[in-house]
Amino acid sequence: MDKSFWRAGHLPTLLSAFLYFDLAFMVWVLLGPLAIHIARDLGLSPAEKGLMVATPLLAGALLRLVMGVLVDHLKPKLAGAIGQLLVMAALAVAWLLGVHSFSQVMLLAVFLGVAGASFAAALPLASRWYPPHYQGAAMGIAGAGNSGTAIAALFAPGLAKLYGWNAVFGLALLPLMVVFLIYMAYAKDSPACPPPKRLSEYLKVLKERDAWWFMFLYGVTFGGFSGLASSLTVYFNDQYGLDPVQAGIYTAVCVFAGSLMRPIGGMVADRVGGIRSLSVIYLLASICLLLLSLEPPRAWMALVALVTGMLWLGMGNGAVFQLVPQRFSAELGVMTGLVGMAGGIGGFCLAAGLGYSKQLSGGYGPGLSLFAALSLCAWLGLLAVKHRWRNTWGALHIAGAKV
């Protein structure tokens, strides 16, 4: 990476945003790696398992819009601190009182959605320190905190086997508290934070066609990433009979691949333009998902298809957010919330859809093929808008940044 990047912004804030995002994502998808244990003890159906792992994604999606508004009114650091405290309080209650029914685990799932809303605070906190031509890299590094999903997949099943799944909620508090202290000590709001607007002004963004396009594009890339990250432990257990620990390892490999590629996707988009990189990404991601929907006979075959698909989806996450600050620099907080909300909704639809697909058809193929079709639609949609984007907002006012 260009050495001037590290001098262009505020490195302690960038790293603090990464750590905050990383641990928040670890908690956000925590029910996925624990789903096998929870479903066994609570007697859940495949559809209920899918709904359980999908609900934090939906709650996080809706709360991202709320967090986006808070970011612009309270500034990113304070908004993020409030979110972290709420998540730690919910985990502490679940650990101390226990979770004994499907309704209780669903209530916890809603509170874990607050962790998913971290997206709308962590990314503006970091990106506002950096100029337009480094937005892809800055938001990619901060956004690489979605590697926390790999941490959950790697360690949660083993800890649940040793200490019981309820104890995992208490154990998760330890790293969360450490990161909270680091965040409060080193993160700083950029002096370039725009003044707050009235709520009615935020809603005006929805009148822009480009806002809806970004929401759809991110709904596919991040929806695919988060939906699969939440569901793969159950998928490998149901489809190939892997035990929870081995299924968690397979899931962690897939999630780590996608997380690693997010900053790379942002940097590639900085160099060649977000439109050009996304045009390749959506097409290849759809092919990988379609191959997976054919239900490979061996777990390692599915692993190869998933790792490859997650690589492309991870790159897509970084590439979309290389474009967003260029088009909506003045409304970055609310747009981060809206686009992040759409990503969470996409993840909810995929995770819940996989559960219902398993219950109704006996396999995951139909759910995966539908999401492959959505990725292909995103590719076609991008072809439809790329000329307008390049010839209007992309060409007019962003010096040094590629569209």
C-alpha positions in Angstrom: 0.0 0.0 0.0 1.1 3.6 -0.7 3.1 4.9 2.3 1.3 8.2 2.0 -2.0 6.5 3.0 -0.7 5.9 6.5 0.1 9.6 6.8 -3.1 10.8 5.3 -5.5 10.1 8.2 -5.5 9.1 11.9 -4.1 5.6 12.3 -5.2 5.1 16.0 -8.8 5.8 15.0 -8.6 3.5 12.0 -7.3 0.7 14.1 -9.8 1.4 16.9 -12.6 1.3 14.4 -11.3 -2.0 13.1 -11.2 -3.6 16.5 -14.6 -2.3 17.4 -16.1 -3.6 14.2 -14.3 -6.9 14.6 -15.6 -7.7 18.0 -19.1 -6.4 17.2 -19.3 -8.7 14.2 -18.1 -11.6 16.4 -21.0 -11.1 18.7 -23.5 -10.3 15.9 -23.3 -13.8 14.3 -22.6 -15.6 17.6 -25.9 -17.5 17.5 -24.9 -19.1 14.1 -21.9 -21.1 15.5 -23.9 -22.0 18.6 -27.0 -22.9 16.6 -26.4 -26.7 16.6 -26.1 -26.8 20.4 -29.0 -24.4 21.0 -31.3 -26.2 18.5 -30.6 -29.5 20.1 -31.3 -28.3 23.7 -34.4 -26.3 22.8 -35.7 -28.7 20.2 -35.8 -26.3 17.2 -37.0 -27.1 13.7 -34.8 -26.3 10.6 -37.0 -23.2 9.9 -36.6 -22.1 13.6 -32.9 -22.5 13.4 -32.7 -20.5 10.2 -34.9 -17.7 11.8 -32.8 -17.7 15.0 -29.5 -17.1 13.1 -31.2 -14.7 10.7 -32.9 -12.4 13.3 -29.7 -10.6 14.5 -29.0 -9.8 10.8 -32.5 -8.2 10.4 -32.3 -6.4 13.7 -28.9 -5.1 12.9 -30.1 -4.0 9.5 -32.9 -1.9 10.9 -30.8 -0.5 13.7 -28.1 0.6 11.3 -30.4 3.3 10.1 -30.9 4.4 13.7 -27.2 4.3 14.2 -26.6 6.3 11.1 -28.8 9.1 12.4 -27.1 9.0 15.8 -23.7 9.2 14.1 -24.6 12.5 12.5 -26.2 13.9 15.6 -23.8 12.6 18.3 -20.7 11.9 16.2 -19.4 8.4 15.4 -17.4 7.8 18.6 -20.2 8.4 21.1 -22.7 6.6 19.0 -20.4 3.6 18.8 -19.8 3.6 22.5 -23.5 3.5 23.3 -23.9 0.5 21.0 -21.1 -1.4 22.6 -22.5 -0.8 26.1 -26.0 -2.1 25.0 -24.5 -5.3 23.6 -22.4 -6.0 26.6 -25.4 -5.5 28.9 -27.5 -7.9 26.8 -24.8 -10.6 26.9 -24.4 -10.2 30.6 -28.1 -10.7 31.2 -28.2 -13.8 29.0 -25.2 -15.3 30.7 -26.4 -14.6 34.3 -30.1 -15.5 33.8 -29.8 -18.1 31.1 -31.7 -18.6 27.8 -34.4 -21.3 28.2 -36.8 -21.0 25.3 -37.1 -20.1 21.6 -38.8 -16.7 22.5 -35.9 -15.9 24.9 -33.2 -16.7 22.3 -35.1 -14.6 19.8 -35.1 -11.7 22.2 -31.4 -12.0 22.7 -31.1 -12.1 18.9 -32.7 -8.7 18.6 -30.3 -7.2 21.1 -27.3 -8.8 19.3 -28.6 -6.8 16.3 -27.2 -3.7 18.0 -23.7 -5.2 17.4 -24.5 -5.4 13.7 -25.4 -1.7 13.7 -21.8 -1.0 14.5 -21.2 -0.8 10.8 -22.9 2.6 10.7 -20.6 4.0 13.3 -17.2 2.3 12.7 -17.0 3.2 9.0 -17.7 6.9 9.2 -15.4 7.1 12.3 -12.5 5.9 10.2 -13.3 7.2 6.7 -13.9 10.8 7.6 -10.2 11.1 8.3 -9.2 10.2 4.7 -9.4 12.0 1.3 -11.6 10.6 -1.5 -8.8 8.7 -3.3 -8.2 6.7 -0.1 -11.8 6.0 0.8 -11.7 2.4 -0.6 -8.6 1.5 1.4 -9.8 3.2 4.6 -13.3 1.8 4.6 -11.9 -1.6 3.5 -9.5 -1.8 6.5 -12.2 -0.7 9.0 -14.7 -3.0 7.3 -12.3 -5.9 7.5 -13.5 -6.2 11.0 -16.2 -8.5 9.6 -13.4 -11.1 10.2 -14.9 -11.2 13.7 -17.4 -13.6 12.2 -14.5 -16.0 11.7 -13.5 -15.7 15.3 -17.0 -16.7 16.4 -17.1 -19.7 14.0 -13.6 -20.8 15.1 -14.0 -20.6 18.9 -17.6 -20.6 19.8 -18.4 -24.3 19.0 -15.4 -25.5 21.0 -16.1 -23.3 24.0 -19.7 -24.5 23.9 -18.5 -28.1 24.0 -16.3 -27.4 27.0 -18.4 -25.1 29.1 -21.9 -25.1 27.6 -23.3 -22.7 25.1 -24.7 -20.3 27.7 -21.3 -19.7 29.1 -20.1 -18.5 25.7 -22.1 -15.3 26.3 -20.1 -14.6 29.4 -16.8 -15.4 27.9 -17.5 -13.1 24.9 -17.7 -10.2 27.4 -14.0 -10.4 28.1 -12.6 -9.3 24.7 -15.5 -6.8 24.3 -14.5 -5.0 27.5 -10.9 -4.8 26.4 -11.7 -3.4 23.0 -14.2 -0.9 24.6 -11.3 0.5 26.7 -9.0 0.8 23.7 -11.8 2.4 21.7 -12.5 5.0 24.3 -8.8 5.8 24.8 -7.6 6.1 21.1 -10.5 6.7 18.8 -11.2 10.4 17.8 -13.8 12.0 15.8 -12.6 13.8 12.6 -12.8 17.6 12.7 -14.4 17.2 9.2 -17.6 15.7 10.7 -20.6 17.5 9.0 -23.1 19.4 11.1 -26.3 17.4 12.0 -29.4 17.6 9.9 -33.0 17.3 10.7 -34.5 13.8 10.3 -36.6 14.9 7.4 -33.5 15.8 5.5 -32.1 12.3 5.8 -35.3 10.9 4.3 -34.6 13.0 1.2 -31.8 10.7 0.3 -34.3 8.0 -0.5 -35.6 10.1 -3.3 -32.3 9.6 -5.1 -32.2 6.6 -7.4 -28.5 6.0 -6.7 -29.3 5.5 -3.0 -31.5 2.5 -3.9 -29.0 1.2 -6.3 -26.3 1.2 -3.6 -28.7 -0.5 -1.2 -29.4 -3.3 -3.7 -25.8 -3.8 -4.6 -24.7 -4.1 -1.0 -27.7 -6.2 -0.2 -26.2 -8.8 -2.5 -22.5 -8.6 -1.5 -22.8 -8.1 2.2 -26.1 -10.0 2.4 -24.4 -13.0 0.8 -21.4 -12.7 3.1 -23.3 -12.2 6.4 -26.1 -14.7 5.5 -23.6 -17.4 4.7 -21.4 -16.6 7.8 -24.4 -17.1 10.0 -25.6 -20.2 8.4 -22.6 -22.3 7.3 -22.0 -24.1 10.7 -25.6 -25.4 10.4 -25.1 -26.1 6.7 -22.0 -28.2 7.1 -23.6 -30.1 10.0 -26.9 -30.8 8.2 -25.6 -31.4 4.7 -22.4 -33.3 5.4 -22.7 -34.5 9.0 -19.7 -32.6 10.3 -19.6 -32.2 14.1 -20.1 -28.6 15.5 -16.3 -28.0 16.0 -15.3 -29.2 12.5 -18.3 -27.3 10.9 -17.1 -24.2 12.8 -13.6 -24.6 11.4 -14.9 -24.9 7.8 -17.1 -21.9 8.4 -14.2 -19.9 9.8 -12.1 -20.6 6.6 -14.9 -19.4 4.4 -15.5 -16.3 6.5 -11.8 -15.4 6.8 -11.5 -15.6 3.1 -14.3 -13.1 2.6 -13.0 -10.8 5.4 -9.5 -10.8 4.0 -10.7 -9.6 0.6 -12.7 -6.7 1.8 -9.8 -4.2 2.1 -8.3 -5.7 -1.0 -11.6 -5.1 -2.8 -11.5 -1.5 -1.7 -7.9 -0.9 -2.8 -8.5 -2.6 -6.2 -11.6 -0.3 -6.6 -9.4 2.7 -5.8 -7.1 1.7 -8.6 -9.4 0.5 -11.3 -12.8 2.0 -10.2 -15.6 0.5 -8.2 -17.8 -0.1 -11.3 -15.2 -2.1 -13.2 -14.3 -4.3 -10.2 -18.0 -4.9 -9.3 -18.8 -5.9 -12.8 -16.4 -8.8 -12.5 -17.3 -9.6 -8.9 -21.1 -10.1 -9.3 -20.7 -12.4 -12.3 -18.2 -14.7 -10.6 -20.0 -14.7 -7.3 -23.2 -15.8 -9.1 -21.4 -18.7 -10.7 -19.9 -19.9 -7.4 -23.4 -19.7 -5.7 -24.9 -21.6 -8.6 -22.4 -24.4 -8.4 -23.0 -24.6 -4.7 -26.7 -24.9 -5.2 -26.1 -28.1 -7.2 -25.2 -29.7 -3.8 -21.6 -31.0 -4.2 -21.4 -34.6 -2.9 -18.3 -34.0 -0.7 -17.8 -31.4 2.0 -14.4 -30.3 0.6 -16.0 -29.5 -2.8 -18.6 -27.3 -1.1 -15.8 -25.7 0.9 -13.9 -24.8 -2.3 -17.0 -23.3 -3.9 -17.8 -21.3 -0.7 -14.3 -20.0 -0.2 -14.2 -18.8 -3.8 -17.6 -17.3 -3.6 -16.8 -15.5 -0.3 -13.6 -14.1 -1.8 -15.7 -12.4 -4.4 -18.4 -11.2 -2.0 -15.8 -9.9 0.3 -14.2 -7.9 -2.5 -17.6 -6.6 -3.4 -18.2 -5.3 0.1 -15.1 -3.1 -0.2 -15.8 -2.0 -3.8 -19.3 -0.8 -3.0 -18.0 1.4 -0.3 -15.4 2.9 -2.5 -18.3 4.4 -4.5 -20.7 5.5 -1.8 -18.5 8.3 -0.3 -18.0 9.7 -3.8 -21.7 10.0 -4.5 -23.0 10.9 -1.0 -20.1 12.6 0.8 -22.3 15.1 2.6 -24.8 12.4 3.7 -22.2 9.7 4.5 -23.6 8.8 7.9 -27.1 8.2 6.8 -26.0 6.5 3.6 -23.8 4.2 5.6 -26.8 3.4 7.7 -29.1 2.8 4.7 -26.7 0.8 2.7 -25.7 -1.2 5.7 -29.3 -1.8 6.5 -29.9 -3.2 3.1 -26.9 -5.5 3.5 -28.3 -6.8 6.8 -31.7 -7.4 5.2 -30.0 -9.3 2.4 -28.3 -11.5 5.0 -31.5 -12.1 6.8 -33.3 -13.2 3.6 -30.5 -15.6 2.7 -30.1 -17.1 6.2 -33.9 -17.4 6.8 -34.4 -18.6 3.2 -31.8 -21.4 3.7 -33.7 -22.6 6.8 -37.0 -22.7 5.0 -35.4 -24.2 1.9 -34.1 -27.1 4.1 -37.4 -27.6 5.8 -39.6 -27.5 2.7 -37.4 -29.2 0.1 -35.0 -31.2 2.2 -32.0 -29.3 0.8 -30.3 -25.9 0.6 -30.1 -25.9 -3.3 -33.3 -23.8 -4.0 -32.3 -21.1 -1.5 -28.8 -20.8 -2.9 -29.9 -20.7 -6.5 -32.3 -17.8 -5.8 -29.4 -15.8 -4.3 -27.2 -16.7 -7.3 -30.0 -15.2 -9.4 -29.9 -12.0 -7.3 -26.2 -11.7 -7.8 -26.7 -12.0 -11.6 -29.4 -9.3 -11.4 -26.9 -7.0 -9.6 -24.4 -7.5 -12.4 -27.1 -6.6 -15.0 -28.2 -3.6 -13.0 -24.6 -2.3 -12.8 -24.3 -2.5 -16.5 -27.4 -0.4 -16.8 -26.2 2.5 -14.6 -22.4 2.6 -15.1 -22.5 5.0 -18.0 -24.6 7.5 -16.2 -22.5 7.2 -13.0 -19.2 7.8 -14.9 -20.6 10.7 -16.9 -22.3 12.6 -14.1 -21.4 12.4 -10.5 -18.2 10.4 -11.0 -16.7 12.8 -13.5 -17.8 16.1 -12.0 -16.3 16.7 -8.5 -14.1 13.9 -7.3 -10.4 14.6 -8.1 -8.1 11.6 -8.0 -10.9 9.0 -7.3 -11.9 6.5 -9.9 -15.5 5.4 -10.5 
